[in-house]
């Protein structure tokens, strides 16, 4: 892992990002927040519908918003990589980053399994109807996983960050 971090830190892209161009980091932070708002807002709405909290809307109607959640996820993935490439040592040494990565993996796997196994059944749930129990499980796992991603992302400067990390 150390040789990879040394290589990444010395890479031309990392060097450019480390050059302290004044607008790069704030732009990436702003885009990351916009992507986060799109993703978390829409996925949270979808999960709450699966859980039966918002029964006045069909699951299909909420699912029509999911392409925007994918845009938000893509923006966050790109900006997150910018952060990682710019400061690889700080992120690799942070236990909060590894926890965030774990819950990110759980969330993505949960989405993949849901899409593969239950998407068609879930999209058939009409307004006013309860979701099947397995949909509620996927919704709950999703809410927990993405909430943990948000929590550990926010805790990067505080939990397990190396001394003088500069977050």
Secondary structure, DSSP 8 states (H G I E B T S, - for coil): -HHHHHHHHHSHHHHHHHT--HHHHHHHHHHHHHHHHHHHHHHHHHHHHHHTS-TTS-HHHHHTTHHHHHHHHHHHHHHHHHHHHHTHHHHHT-HHHHHHHHHHHHHHHHHHHHHHHTHHHHHT--TT----HHHHHHHHHHHHHHHHHHHHHHGGGTSS--TT---
